[in-house]
Amino acid sequence: MAARPPDGPVPVGRLDGVKLKPSPNSGWPMAAMALRLGIRLGKPGVYVLNEGGRGAAAADTARAARLAARGVAWAGACATAAIGCIALRGVA
């Protein structure tokens, strides 16, 4: 069984070349998730993301959904805080 990648951000240097992929769906989010999960994603004969990763398994879908939900929650919290700060500046 392959070791699980460590928690934390994906090293930006590992995302080099993502812009060169021909599919609009194979950009930064998909590449970052593939790296984060330690899996290889691709379209045969077209592109491969995280070439050194293991093949994807069914359990990776649930883990990807949890990670994405956590990211959306953090983005929402940051947006709410920013809106609150802007609103408070207008009150004073």
Residue frames as a rotation matrix with the C-alpha (Angstrom) as fourth column:
MET 1
0.582 0.814 0.000 0.00
0.814 -0.582 0.000 0.00
0.000 0.000 -1.000 0.00
ALA 2
-0.143 -0.632 0.762 1.37
0.574 -0.680 -0.456 3.44
0.806 0.372 0.460 -0.95
ALA 3
-0.574 -0.134 -0.808 2.10
0.783 -0.379 -0.494 5.93
-0.239 -0.916 0.323 1.79
ARG 4
0.568 0.815 0.111 -0.39
0.823 -0.563 -0.078 8.74
-0.001 0.136 -0.991 2.20
PRO 5
-0.147 -0.636 0.758 1.01
0.513 -0.704 -0.491 12.16
0.846 0.316 0.430 1.27
PRO 6
-0.691 -0.148 -0.708 1.60
0.715 -0.287 -0.637 14.49
-0.109 -0.946 0.304 4.22
ASP 7
0.494 0.864 -0.099 -1.05
0.856 -0.503 -0.117 17.04
-0.151 -0.027 -0.988 5.14
GLY 8
-0.063 -0.475 -0.878 -0.36
0.260 -0.857 0.445 20.59
-0.964 -0.200 0.177 4.12
PRO 9
0.552 0.315 -0.772 -0.03
-0.525 -0.587 -0.616 22.65
-0.647 0.745 -0.159 0.98
VAL 10
0.754 -0.300 0.585 1.14
0.608 0.655 -0.448 21.24
-0.249 0.693 0.676 -2.32
PRO 11
-0.154 -0.873 -0.463 4.64
0.366 -0.486 0.794 22.53
-0.918 -0.047 0.394 -3.18
VAL 12
0.606 0.463 -0.646 4.14
-0.318 -0.603 -0.731 25.05
-0.729 0.649 -0.219 -6.01
GLY 13
-0.286 -0.827 -0.485 7.26
-0.849 -0.016 0.527 23.84
-0.444 0.563 -0.698 -7.83
ARG 14
-0.745 0.038 0.666 5.58
0.132 0.987 0.092 20.50
-0.654 0.157 -0.740 -8.40
LEU 15
0.340 0.937 0.082 2.84
0.374 -0.055 -0.926 22.20
-0.863 0.345 -0.369 -10.43
ASP 16
-0.360 -0.557 -0.748 5.27
-0.516 -0.549 0.658 23.30
-0.777 0.623 -0.089 -13.16
GLY 17
-0.988 -0.109 -0.109 4.00
-0.145 0.422 0.895 22.55
-0.052 0.900 -0.432 -16.65
VAL 18
-0.430 0.895 0.117 0.31
0.534 0.356 -0.767 22.44
-0.728 -0.267 -0.631 -15.69
LYS 19
0.129 0.486 -0.865 -0.46
-0.372 -0.785 -0.496 25.34
-0.919 0.385 0.079 -18.04
LEU 20
-0.610 -0.474 -0.635 0.96
-0.754 0.102 0.649 23.31
-0.243 0.875 -0.420 -20.91
LYS 21
-0.741 0.382 0.552 -1.69
0.291 0.924 -0.249 20.60
-0.605 -0.024 -0.796 -20.63
PRO 22
-0.951 0.289 0.111 -4.22
0.024 -0.288 0.957 20.59
0.309 0.913 0.267 -23.51
SER 23
-0.194 0.943 -0.272 -7.38
0.745 0.322 0.585 19.96
0.639 -0.088 -0.764 -21.50
PRO 24
-0.191 0.172 0.966 -9.14
-0.356 -0.930 0.095 22.87
0.915 -0.326 0.238 -19.76
ASN 25
0.824 0.557 0.106 -10.03
-0.324 0.310 0.894 20.44
0.465 -0.771 0.436 -16.95
SER 26
0.585 -0.664 -0.466 -6.41
0.726 0.685 -0.064 19.47
0.361 -0.301 0.882 -16.30
GLY 27
0.248 -0.465 0.850 -5.35
-0.071 -0.884 -0.462 22.81
0.966 0.055 -0.252 -14.89
TRP 28
-0.528 -0.637 0.562 -4.24
-0.507 -0.295 -0.810 23.94
0.682 -0.712 -0.167 -11.47
PRO 29
0.087 0.575 0.813 -7.11
-0.994 0.104 0.033 22.58
-0.065 -0.812 0.581 -9.29
MET 30
0.923 0.290 -0.252 -7.02
-0.330 0.934 -0.134 19.09
0.196 0.207 0.959 -10.78
ALA 31
0.206 -0.934 -0.291 -3.21
0.048 0.306 -0.951 18.94
0.977 0.182 0.108 -10.66
ALA 32
-0.432 -0.346 0.833 -3.12
-0.745 -0.384 -0.546 20.22
0.509 -0.856 -0.092 -7.07
MET 33
0.460 0.677 0.575 -5.68
-0.873 0.464 0.152 17.62
-0.164 -0.571 0.804 -5.98
ALA 34
0.831 -0.221 -0.510 -3.79
-0.055 0.880 -0.471 14.83
0.553 0.420 0.719 -7.75
LEU 35
-0.225 -0.969 0.097 -0.59
-0.138 -0.067 -0.988 15.87
0.964 -0.236 -0.119 -5.98
ARG 36
-0.264 0.184 0.947 -2.36
-0.930 -0.309 -0.199 16.26
0.256 -0.933 0.253 -2.63
LEU 37
0.703 0.616 0.355 -3.88
-0.677 0.732 0.071 12.79
-0.216 -0.290 0.932 -2.88
GLY 38
-0.266 -0.903 0.338 -0.71
-0.617 0.429 0.660 11.25
-0.741 -0.033 -0.671 -4.30
ILE 39
0.254 0.457 0.852 -2.54
0.368 0.769 -0.522 9.91
-0.895 0.446 0.027 -7.34
ARG 40
-0.882 -0.470 -0.040 -1.92
0.083 -0.238 0.968 9.99
-0.464 0.850 0.248 -11.08
LEU 41
0.265 0.964 -0.023 -4.69
0.216 -0.082 -0.973 11.46
-0.940 0.253 -0.230 -13.24
GLY 42
-0.682 -0.540 -0.494 -4.74
-0.319 -0.388 0.865 11.70
-0.658 0.747 0.092 -16.99
LYS 43
0.639 0.742 -0.203 -6.35
-0.483 0.182 -0.856 11.20
-0.599 0.645 0.475 -20.35
PRO 44
0.242 -0.607 0.757 -4.62
0.421 0.769 0.481 8.36
-0.874 0.202 0.442 -22.24
GLY 45
-0.040 -0.401 0.915 -2.45
0.997 0.040 0.061 9.70
-0.061 0.915 0.398 -25.03
VAL 46
0.537 0.322 0.780 -3.18
0.450 -0.891 0.058 13.33
0.714 0.320 -0.623 -24.12
TYR 47
-0.013 -0.554 0.833 -1.83
-0.597 -0.664 -0.451 14.29
0.802 -0.503 -0.322 -20.68
VAL 48
0.228 0.019 -0.973 -0.82
0.686 0.706 0.175 12.91
0.691 -0.708 0.148 -17.27
LEU 49
0.367 -0.083 0.926 -0.91
-0.563 -0.812 0.150 14.82
0.740 -0.577 -0.345 -13.99
ASN 50
0.263 -0.392 0.882 1.40
-0.914 0.193 0.358 13.69
-0.310 -0.900 -0.307 -11.18
GLU 51
0.364 -0.147 -0.920 3.04
-0.680 0.632 -0.370 11.04
0.636 0.761 0.130 -13.30
GLY 52
-0.650 -0.724 -0.230 4.81
-0.342 0.549 -0.763 9.51
0.679 -0.418 -0.604 -10.29
GLY 53
-0.350 0.595 0.723 1.58
-0.920 -0.073 -0.385 9.01
-0.177 -0.800 0.573 -8.35
ARG 54
-0.864 0.163 0.476 -0.33
0.112 0.985 -0.134 5.78
-0.490 -0.063 -0.869 -7.81
GLY 55
-0.715 0.683 0.149 -3.50
0.264 0.066 0.962 4.91
0.647 0.728 -0.228 -9.67
ALA 56
-0.574 0.589 0.569 -6.69
-0.774 -0.617 -0.143 6.46
0.267 -0.522 0.810 -8.32
ALA 57
-0.861 0.366 -0.353 -9.02
0.438 0.887 -0.148 4.32
0.259 -0.282 -0.924 -6.19
ALA 58
0.028 0.983 0.180 -12.67
0.564 -0.164 0.810 4.73
0.826 0.079 -0.559 -5.24
ALA 59
0.371 0.091 -0.924 -11.75
0.918 -0.184 0.350 5.97
-0.139 -0.979 -0.152 -1.76
ASP 60
-0.708 -0.702 -0.075 -9.85
0.671 -0.702 0.240 8.88
-0.221 0.120 0.968 -3.32
THR 61
-0.375 0.653 0.658 -13.12
0.422 -0.512 0.748 10.38
0.825 0.559 -0.084 -4.55
ALA 62
0.665 0.640 -0.384 -14.48
0.604 -0.159 0.781 10.77
0.439 -0.751 -0.493 -1.01
ARG 63
0.077 -0.721 -0.689 -11.17
0.865 -0.296 0.406 12.16
-0.496 -0.627 0.600 0.23
ALA 64
-0.778 -0.329 0.536 -11.06
0.591 -0.672 0.446 14.66
0.213 0.663 0.717 -2.65
ALA 65
0.103 0.906 0.410 -14.61
0.432 -0.412 0.802 15.77
0.896 0.095 -0.434 -1.84
ARG 66
0.660 0.101 -0.745 -13.69
0.750 -0.141 0.646 16.31
-0.040 -0.985 -0.168 1.84
LEU 67
-0.371 -0.884 -0.286 -10.58
0.804 -0.459 0.377 18.31
-0.464 -0.091 0.881 0.92
ALA 68
-0.660 0.190 0.727 -12.50
0.484 -0.633 0.604 20.43
0.575 0.751 0.325 -1.58
ALA 69
0.462 0.886 -0.039 -15.29
0.553 -0.253 0.794 21.08
0.694 -0.388 -0.606 0.94
ARG 70
0.351 -0.428 -0.833 -12.71
0.841 -0.246 0.481 22.19
-0.411 -0.870 0.274 3.50
GLY 71
-0.721 -0.659 0.211 -11.22
0.674 -0.600 0.431 24.58
-0.157 0.453 0.877 0.93
VAL 72
-0.269 0.723 0.636 -14.62
0.421 -0.506 0.753 26.04
0.866 0.471 -0.168 0.10
ALA 73
0.643 0.505 -0.576 -15.39
0.716 -0.127 0.687 26.48
0.274 -0.853 -0.443 3.81
TRP 74
-0.115 -0.776 -0.620 -12.10
0.814 -0.431 0.389 28.34
-0.569 -0.460 0.681 4.37
ALA 75
-0.801 -0.153 0.579 -12.72
0.528 -0.637 0.561 30.54
0.283 0.755 0.591 1.32
GLY 76
0.174 0.952 0.251 -16.22
0.507 -0.305 0.806 31.35
0.844 -0.013 -0.536 2.62
ALA 77
0.560 -0.021 -0.828 -14.89
0.811 -0.191 0.553 32.20
-0.170 -0.981 -0.090 6.07
CYS 78
-0.532 -0.822 -0.202 -12.22
0.723 -0.565 0.397 34.48
-0.441 0.065 0.895 4.58
ALA 79
-0.604 0.387 0.696 -14.77
0.452 -0.553 0.700 36.21
0.656 0.738 0.159 2.33
THR 80
0.509 0.830 -0.229 -17.13
0.636 -0.183 0.750 36.72
0.581 -0.527 -0.621 5.27
ALA 81
0.233 -0.516 -0.824 -14.33
0.835 -0.328 0.441 38.19
-0.498 -0.791 0.354 7.39
ALA 82
-0.787 -0.551 0.278 -13.29
0.611 -0.629 0.481 40.51
-0.091 0.548 0.831 4.54
ILE 83
-0.198 0.809 0.553 -16.86
0.449 -0.427 0.785 41.73
0.871 0.404 -0.279 4.04
GLY 84
0.628 0.403 -0.666 -17.18
0.760 -0.131 0.637 42.28
0.170 -0.906 -0.388 7.79
CYS 85
-0.240 -0.808 -0.538 -13.98
0.800 -0.479 0.362 44.35
-0.550 -0.343 0.761 7.85
ILE 86
-0.799 -0.009 0.602 -15.16
0.467 -0.640 0.610 46.45
0.379 0.769 0.515 4.92
ALA 87
0.219 0.968 0.126 -18.54
0.535 -0.227 0.814 46.99
0.816 -0.111 -0.567 6.57
LEU 88
0.475 -0.090 -0.876 -16.93
0.855 -0.188 0.483 48.02
-0.208 -0.978 -0.013 9.87
ARG 89
-0.648 -0.760 -0.048 -14.71
0.707 -0.625 0.331 50.57
-0.282 0.181 0.942 8.11
GLY 90
-0.543 0.515 0.664 -17.79
0.376 -0.558 0.740 52.19
0.751 0.651 0.109 6.62
VAL 91
0.491 0.764 -0.419 -19.51
0.698 -0.058 0.714 52.48
0.521 -0.642 -0.562 10.03
ALA 92
0.078 -0.550 -0.831 -16.69
0.939 -0.240 0.246 54.33
-0.335 -0.800 0.498 11.82
